Amino acid sequence: MRLWLMVLALVCGIQASAVELSLEADYQAKEAFLDLNFFSEGRGMIMSPGLIDMYEFFVPGLGVVNRELMQSSWGLVFDDSSQVAGLFNEPYKGMNVGTVGCVVCHSSRAAGQFVVGLGNKNVDVLRMAKDLHRIETWWDGFRPDGFRNASYLAVEDNAMNFAKYLSDDRLGNMTQGLVPIAFIRGWFYRVQNLEVPETSRGQVKIPHLWGYGEKRKVGQFCDGFGDGEEVGWAVAVELAAGQTPEAVRAYYDDVKEAELAMEYFLPPSYPFEHDVELAAQGRKLFEGTCAKCHGTYQRDKKGFPVYKSPKWIPWQVVKTDYERLRTNRDEFTKLVETSPLSDIIRIKKNEDGFFAPRLEGVWSRFPYLHNGSVPTIWDLLQPAKKRPKYFALRDAGELERFDTERLGLKVKRSPASQSRLRRRAIR
């Protein structure tokens, strides 16, 4: 966590109520975020000890687990140095434990650029977990008996349980780019020795992180259910992966530092030319219509965005995806309020609704809406019946998949291609 201290030293003269953005603060914060994971005491989002070592030594030559599988099937992101973002080999009690870091989900590509803090467009946690559970089982039979000491077996057991739980079809995501909130909710049942119900997945697109500091002040998640004044929800995935409340309390200050540093993330700049005159016309149109929900925008003297809190829109107005909201029932609310971490994982009791997200860096955040159901801004402005019903996410962040005309994910629009995609979706 020393990198976070560097970030804090960099911005130490700045008041928390008025974050002063800069390229240097953005760079330092994102470099630290690239190295961030919360592996502790042999638990968390982990793989069996030695599994990454085995992969690096044996697998590339055999072609068993290659870039095609990791990128296209699992949706892992390769950074500008062609390394998988967010996979670590952490030393622990004489072993190397494979660990998943934050940028596995909170980094992605857009128009060929690697963007730290952008929600992963392609991650498929269900597919990854199913494959990983098979690999873990194979590795368990391959590993020599001499390595099976008590520490190894404890870490392996945690890793196997994590993969098995994440691969549950009842809870898992149904497409790439979405993650199931049911995975997190399950911890609150299990920690109180209750059976996890076959509940709604509540799957959502992984959010971007620039502007997050202002958003969490008024509520976390797209529905505002989480109380962002405390940062306990940031450890919810680690808890679901098998971390203990005691370990979370031990590194909670590090979580706070990480969330503070995120406030300095800048959105990616649009990489293509644009028509200045048309943009000026669009600004007037936006301010007279869209701004009522999505807010107004300004920049400071240095040209950096001034982040503001998003507006809350009741469901009766937005009228979309009630499945996501109906999981916030009284039963689950009570479990949160009585959990072992109820002092740091808290809720906001809002009416049903969604935040209208702020639009900084919106060009990179396709596909759009909180459930990733619309490929381009152009489609978003069309009547719902005219939007593509099916589209492929393969290589969604690469340059050839970026649509500069419609702004977003380039999709095939012929009737034949739509029919083929529909048949694949049904299967």
C-alpha positions as CSV (number, residue, x, y, z in Angstrom):
1,M,0.0,0.0,0.0
2,R,3.0,2.3,-0.1
3,L,2.0,3.6,-3.5
4,W,-1.1,5.1,-2.0
5,L,1.0,7.0,0.4
6,M,2.8,8.5,-2.6
7,V,-0.5,9.6,-4.0
8,L,-1.5,11.1,-0.7
9,A,1.8,13.0,-0.5
10,L,1.3,14.3,-4.0
11,V,-2.1,15.8,-3.2
12,C,-1.6,16.5,0.5
13,G,-2.2,20.3,0.3
14,I,-5.6,19.9,-1.3
15,Q,-8.8,20.2,0.6
16,A,-11.1,17.2,0.4
17,S,-14.1,19.3,-0.4
18,A,-12.5,20.7,-3.6
19,V,-10.3,18.1,-5.3
20,E,-7.8,19.8,-7.7
21,L,-7.3,17.5,-10.7
22,S,-4.0,17.4,-12.6
23,L,-2.3,15.1,-15.0
24,E,0.3,14.2,-12.4
25,A,-2.2,13.3,-9.7
26,D,-4.2,11.2,-12.3
27,Y,-1.0,9.3,-13.4
28,Q,0.1,8.6,-9.8
29,A,-3.4,7.4,-8.7
30,K,-3.8,5.2,-11.7
31,E,-0.3,3.7,-11.4
32,A,-1.1,2.8,-7.8
33,F,-4.5,1.4,-8.8
34,L,-2.9,-0.9,-11.3
35,D,-1.0,-2.6,-8.4
36,L,-3.9,-2.7,-6.0
37,N,-5.3,-5.9,-4.6
38,F,-6.6,-6.9,-1.1
39,F,-5.2,-10.4,-0.7
40,S,-4.8,-11.0,3.0
41,E,-4.4,-14.0,5.3
42,G,-4.7,-16.5,2.5
43,R,-8.2,-15.3,1.5
44,G,-9.9,-13.2,-1.1
45,M,-10.1,-13.4,-4.9
46,I,-7.4,-16.0,-5.3
47,M,-6.2,-19.1,-7.2
48,S,-4.5,-22.1,-5.7
49,P,-0.8,-21.6,-4.8
50,G,1.5,-22.2,-7.7
51,L,-1.2,-22.0,-10.3
52,I,0.2,-18.9,-12.0
53,D,3.8,-20.3,-11.7
54,M,2.5,-23.5,-13.5
55,Y,0.9,-21.5,-16.2
56,E,4.0,-19.3,-16.9
57,F,6.3,-22.4,-17.0
58,F,4.1,-24.9,-18.9
59,V,1.1,-23.5,-20.5
60,P,2.2,-20.9,-23.1
61,G,4.1,-23.5,-25.1
62,L,1.3,-26.0,-24.9
63,G,-1.3,-23.4,-25.9
64,V,-3.9,-24.7,-23.4
65,V,-4.7,-21.3,-21.8
66,N,-3.7,-18.7,-24.3
67,R,-4.5,-15.1,-25.1
68,E,-7.5,-16.0,-27.1
69,L,-9.2,-17.8,-24.2
70,M,-8.2,-15.1,-21.6
71,Q,-9.2,-12.2,-23.8
72,S,-12.2,-13.4,-25.8
73,S,-13.8,-16.0,-23.5
74,W,-12.9,-14.6,-20.1
75,G,-12.8,-10.9,-21.1
76,L,-9.5,-10.2,-19.3
77,V,-7.8,-6.9,-20.4
78,F,-4.3,-6.7,-21.8
79,D,-2.6,-3.4,-21.1
80,D,-0.2,-1.5,-23.3
81,S,2.6,-3.8,-22.5
82,S,0.6,-6.9,-23.5
83,Q,0.3,-8.1,-19.9
84,V,-3.0,-9.2,-18.3
85,A,-4.1,-6.3,-16.1
86,G,-4.8,-7.2,-12.5
87,L,-3.3,-10.7,-12.1
88,F,-0.7,-11.0,-9.4
89,N,1.5,-13.7,-7.8
90,E,1.6,-12.7,-4.1
91,P,4.1,-14.4,-1.7
92,Y,2.5,-16.0,1.3
93,K,4.0,-18.5,3.7
94,G,6.6,-19.7,1.3
95,M,4.0,-20.0,-1.6
96,N,3.0,-17.8,-4.5
97,V,-0.7,-17.2,-4.5
98,G,-2.5,-16.1,-7.7
99,T,-4.5,-13.0,-6.8
100,V,-7.1,-10.9,-8.7
101,G,-6.7,-7.2,-8.4
102,C,-9.2,-4.3,-8.9
103,V,-8.3,-3.5,-12.5
104,V,-9.4,-6.9,-13.7
105,C,-12.9,-5.4,-13.6
106,H,-12.2,-1.7,-13.4
107,S,-10.0,-1.3,-16.5
108,S,-10.9,-1.8,-20.2
109,R,-10.2,-0.7,-23.7
110,A,-12.0,1.8,-25.8
111,A,-11.1,2.5,-29.5
112,G,-7.9,0.6,-28.9
113,Q,-6.8,2.6,-25.8
114,F,-6.1,0.9,-22.5
115,V,-8.1,3.0,-19.9
116,V,-7.6,2.5,-16.2
117,G,-10.8,3.2,-14.3
118,L,-13.1,2.2,-17.2
119,G,-15.5,-0.7,-16.4
120,N,-14.5,-3.9,-18.2
121,K,-16.7,-4.3,-21.3
122,N,-16.0,-8.0,-21.8
123,V,-15.3,-9.6,-18.5
124,D,-17.3,-12.9,-18.1
125,V,-17.0,-13.9,-14.4
126,L,-19.3,-16.9,-14.8
127,R,-17.4,-18.4,-17.7
128,M,-14.1,-17.6,-16.0
129,A,-15.2,-19.2,-12.7
130,K,-16.4,-22.4,-14.4
131,D,-13.1,-22.8,-16.3
132,L,-11.0,-21.9,-13.3
133,H,-12.9,-24.4,-11.2
134,R,-12.0,-27.1,-13.7
135,I,-8.4,-26.0,-13.8
136,E,-8.2,-25.9,-10.0
137,T,-9.5,-29.4,-9.9
138,W,-7.0,-30.6,-12.4
139,W,-4.2,-28.8,-10.5
140,D,-5.3,-30.4,-7.2
141,G,-4.7,-33.8,-8.7
142,F,-1.4,-32.8,-10.3
143,R,0.2,-31.1,-7.4
144,P,2.9,-33.3,-5.7
145,D,2.0,-34.5,-2.2
146,G,5.1,-32.9,-0.7
147,F,3.6,-29.5,-1.2
148,R,0.4,-30.3,0.5
149,N,1.0,-28.8,4.0
150,A,-1.7,-27.2,6.1
151,S,-1.1,-23.7,4.8
152,Y,-1.3,-24.8,1.2
153,L,-4.4,-26.8,1.8
154,A,-6.1,-23.9,3.6
155,V,-5.4,-21.5,0.7
156,E,-6.4,-24.1,-1.9
157,D,-9.7,-24.7,-0.1
158,N,-10.4,-20.9,-0.2
159,A,-9.6,-20.7,-3.9
160,M,-11.8,-23.7,-4.7
161,N,-14.7,-22.4,-2.7
162,F,-14.4,-19.0,-4.5
163,A,-14.4,-20.5,-7.9
164,K,-17.3,-22.8,-7.1
165,Y,-19.4,-20.0,-5.6
166,L,-18.8,-17.6,-8.5
167,S,-19.7,-20.3,-11.0
168,D,-23.2,-20.8,-9.7
169,D,-25.6,-20.5,-12.6
170,R,-28.3,-19.2,-10.3
171,L,-26.2,-16.2,-9.4
172,G,-24.0,-15.7,-12.4
173,N,-24.0,-13.1,-15.2
174,M,-25.9,-13.9,-18.4
175,T,-23.6,-12.1,-20.8
176,Q,-20.1,-10.5,-21.0
177,G,-19.6,-7.1,-19.4
178,L,-22.2,-7.5,-16.7
179,V,-21.6,-8.6,-13.1
180,P,-24.3,-10.1,-10.8
181,I,-25.0,-8.2,-7.6
182,A,-26.4,-11.5,-6.3
183,F,-22.8,-12.7,-5.8
184,I,-22.2,-9.9,-3.3
185,R,-25.6,-10.3,-1.6
186,G,-24.9,-13.9,-0.9
187,W,-22.2,-13.1,1.7
188,F,-24.8,-11.4,4.0
189,Y,-26.9,-14.6,4.0
190,R,-23.9,-17.0,4.4
191,V,-22.3,-15.0,7.2
192,Q,-25.5,-15.4,9.2
193,N,-25.8,-19.1,8.4
194,L,-28.8,-18.6,6.1
195,E,-29.3,-20.2,2.8
196,V,-28.7,-18.0,-0.2
197,P,-32.1,-17.6,-2.0
198,E,-32.5,-18.2,-5.7
199,T,-33.0,-14.5,-6.1
200,S,-32.7,-12.0,-9.0
201,R,-29.2,-11.7,-10.4
202,G,-29.5,-7.9,-10.4
203,Q,-26.7,-7.9,-13.0
204,V,-25.2,-4.5,-14.0
205,K,-22.5,-3.0,-16.1
206,I,-19.2,-2.4,-14.2
207,P,-19.1,1.3,-13.5
208,H,-16.3,3.8,-14.4
209,L,-14.4,5.4,-11.6
210,W,-13.7,9.0,-12.5
211,G,-16.0,11.3,-10.6
212,Y,-16.6,8.5,-8.1
213,G,-15.7,10.6,-5.2
214,E,-18.7,12.9,-5.7
215,K,-21.0,10.0,-6.6
216,R,-20.4,8.0,-3.5
217,K,-21.3,10.9,-1.3
218,V,-24.9,10.5,-2.4
219,G,-25.1,6.8,-2.8
220,Q,-23.2,3.8,-4.2
221,F,-24.3,1.5,-7.1
222,C,-26.6,2.6,-9.9
223,D,-29.6,2.4,-7.6
224,G,-27.9,4.3,-4.7
225,F,-28.5,1.5,-2.2
226,G,-25.1,1.7,-0.6
227,D,-24.1,4.5,1.8
228,G,-20.9,5.9,0.4
229,E,-19.9,8.0,3.4
230,E,-18.3,4.8,4.6
231,V,-16.3,2.8,2.1
232,G,-17.2,-0.6,3.3
233,W,-19.0,-1.6,0.1
234,A,-15.6,-1.5,-1.6
235,V,-14.7,-4.7,0.2
236,A,-18.0,-6.5,-0.6
237,V,-16.5,-8.6,-3.4
238,E,-13.6,-9.7,-1.2
239,L,-16.0,-10.8,1.5
240,A,-18.1,-12.7,-1.1
241,A,-14.8,-14.4,-2.2
242,G,-14.2,-15.7,1.3
243,Q,-12.4,-12.9,3.1
244,T,-13.1,-12.6,6.9
245,P,-14.6,-9.5,8.6
246,E,-11.6,-9.4,10.9
247,A,-9.1,-9.2,8.0
248,V,-11.2,-6.4,6.4
249,R,-11.1,-4.4,9.5
250,A,-7.3,-4.8,9.6
251,Y,-6.8,-3.3,6.2
252,Y,-9.8,-0.9,6.2
253,D,-7.5,2.2,6.3
254,D,-5.9,1.0,3.1
255,V,-9.3,0.8,1.5
256,K,-10.0,4.4,2.5
257,E,-6.7,5.5,1.0
258,A,-7.6,3.8,-2.3
259,E,-11.0,5.4,-2.5
260,L,-9.5,8.8,-1.8
261,A,-7.0,8.4,-4.6
262,M,-9.7,7.5,-7.1
263,E,-11.0,11.0,-6.7
264,Y,-8.1,12.2,-8.9
265,F,-8.9,9.9,-11.9
266,L,-9.4,11.9,-15.1
267,P,-11.6,10.6,-17.9
268,P,-10.0,9.6,-21.2
269,S,-9.9,12.3,-23.9
270,Y,-11.8,11.7,-27.1
271,P,-9.1,10.5,-29.5
272,F,-10.7,11.5,-32.8
273,E,-11.4,14.8,-34.6
274,H,-14.9,16.4,-34.2
275,D,-16.9,19.2,-35.8
276,V,-16.6,22.2,-33.5
277,E,-19.6,23.9,-35.0
278,L,-21.9,20.9,-34.6
279,A,-20.6,20.4,-31.1
280,A,-21.7,23.9,-30.2
281,Q,-25.2,23.2,-31.6
282,G,-25.2,19.9,-29.6
283,R,-24.3,21.8,-26.4
284,K,-27.4,24.0,-26.7
285,L,-29.6,21.0,-27.4
286,F,-28.1,19.1,-24.4
287,E,-28.5,22.0,-22.0
288,G,-32.2,22.5,-23.0
289,T,-33.1,18.8,-22.7
290,C,-30.6,16.2,-21.4
291,A,-29.2,18.4,-18.6
292,K,-32.4,18.2,-16.7
293,C,-31.3,14.7,-15.6
294,H,-27.6,14.4,-16.5
295,G,-26.6,17.8,-15.1
296,T,-24.4,20.7,-16.3
297,Y,-20.7,20.7,-16.8
298,Q,-17.8,23.0,-16.3
299,R,-14.0,22.9,-16.3
300,D,-11.5,24.6,-14.0
301,K,-8.9,27.2,-15.0
302,K,-6.5,24.4,-16.1
303,G,-9.2,22.8,-18.3
304,F,-9.9,19.8,-16.1
305,P,-13.5,18.7,-15.3
306,V,-15.2,19.9,-12.1
307,Y,-16.9,16.8,-10.8
308,K,-20.4,17.0,-9.4
309,S,-22.8,14.6,-7.8
310,P,-25.3,12.8,-10.2
311,K,-29.0,13.4,-10.0
312,W,-31.5,10.9,-8.6
313,I,-34.3,9.8,-10.9
314,P,-37.3,8.0,-9.5
315,W,-38.2,4.7,-11.2
316,Q,-41.6,6.1,-12.1
317,V,-39.8,8.5,-14.4
318,V,-37.0,6.3,-15.8
319,K,-39.2,3.1,-16.0
320,T,-36.4,0.7,-16.8
321,D,-35.1,-2.6,-15.4
322,Y,-37.1,-3.1,-12.2
323,E,-35.5,-6.5,-11.8
324,R,-32.4,-4.7,-10.5
325,L,-34.4,-2.7,-7.9
326,R,-36.7,-5.5,-6.6
327,T,-33.7,-7.2,-4.9
328,N,-33.5,-4.3,-2.4
329,R,-36.3,-5.8,-0.2
330,D,-36.8,-5.6,3.5
331,E,-35.2,-9.0,4.2
332,F,-31.9,-8.0,2.6
333,T,-31.9,-4.6,4.2
334,K,-32.2,-6.2,7.6
335,L,-29.3,-8.6,6.8
336,V,-27.1,-5.6,6.0
337,E,-28.1,-3.8,9.1
338,T,-27.2,-6.8,11.3
339,S,-24.1,-8.1,9.6
340,P,-20.7,-8.2,11.4
341,L,-19.6,-5.2,9.5
342,S,-22.8,-3.1,9.8
343,D,-20.8,-0.1,11.1
344,I,-18.9,0.2,7.8
345,I,-21.2,-1.4,5.3
346,R,-24.4,0.7,5.4
347,I,-27.4,1.5,3.3
348,K,-29.3,4.5,2.1
349,K,-33.1,4.0,2.1
350,N,-33.9,5.7,-1.2
351,E,-37.1,5.2,-3.1
352,D,-36.8,2.9,-6.1
353,G,-34.9,4.6,-8.9
354,F,-31.5,5.1,-10.6
355,F,-28.9,7.8,-10.8
356,A,-28.6,9.6,-14.1
357,P,-24.9,9.1,-14.5
358,R,-22.6,12.0,-15.1
359,L,-21.3,12.0,-18.7
360,E,-17.6,12.7,-18.4
361,G,-15.7,10.4,-20.8
362,V,-19.1,9.0,-22.1
363,W,-17.6,8.2,-25.5
364,S,-15.6,5.3,-23.9
365,R,-18.4,3.9,-21.7
366,F,-20.3,1.9,-24.3
367,P,-22.4,-0.2,-24.4
368,Y,-24.8,2.2,-22.6
369,L,-27.3,2.2,-19.8
370,H,-26.6,0.5,-16.4
371,N,-27.3,-2.9,-18.0
372,G,-25.2,-2.3,-21.2
373,S,-28.1,-2.9,-23.5
374,V,-27.6,-0.1,-26.0
375,P,-24.5,-0.1,-28.3
376,T,-24.2,3.6,-29.3
377,I,-25.3,7.1,-28.3
378,W,-27.2,7.3,-31.6
379,D,-29.2,4.2,-30.7
380,L,-29.9,5.5,-27.3
381,L,-31.5,8.6,-28.8
382,Q,-33.8,6.4,-31.0
383,P,-37.2,4.9,-29.8
384,A,-36.5,1.8,-27.9
385,K,-38.2,-0.4,-30.5
386,K,-35.6,0.7,-33.1
387,R,-32.5,-0.2,-31.1
388,P,-30.5,-3.3,-31.9
389,K,-31.9,-6.2,-29.8
390,Y,-28.7,-8.3,-30.2
391,F,-25.1,-7.4,-30.7
392,A,-21.7,-9.0,-30.3
393,L,-19.2,-7.8,-27.6
394,R,-16.2,-9.6,-29.0
395,D,-13.2,-7.2,-29.1
396,A,-15.6,-4.4,-28.0
397,G,-12.7,-2.1,-26.9
398,E,-10.6,-2.4,-30.0
399,L,-10.2,0.3,-32.6
400,E,-12.1,-1.6,-35.4
401,R,-15.2,-2.0,-33.1
402,F,-15.5,1.8,-32.5
403,D,-18.2,3.6,-34.4
404,T,-17.2,7.3,-34.8
405,E,-20.5,8.1,-36.6
406,R,-22.9,6.8,-34.0
407,L,-20.5,7.1,-31.1
408,G,-20.1,3.7,-29.4
409,L,-19.8,0.1,-30.3
410,K,-19.9,-0.7,-34.0
411,V,-22.5,-3.4,-34.7
412,K,-23.7,-5.3,-37.8
413,R,-27.1,-4.0,-38.7
414,S,-28.3,-6.3,-41.5
415,P,-31.3,-8.4,-40.8
416,A,-29.3,-11.6,-41.4
417,S,-26.7,-10.8,-38.8
418,Q,-29.3,-9.9,-36.3
419,S,-31.0,-13.3,-36.9
420,R,-27.7,-15.2,-36.4
421,L,-27.0,-13.3,-33.2
422,R,-30.5,-14.1,-32.0
423,R,-30.0,-17.9,-32.6
424,R,-26.7,-17.8,-30.7
425,A,-28.3,-15.9,-27.8
426,I,-31.1,-18.5,-27.6
427,R,-28.7,-21.4,-27.4
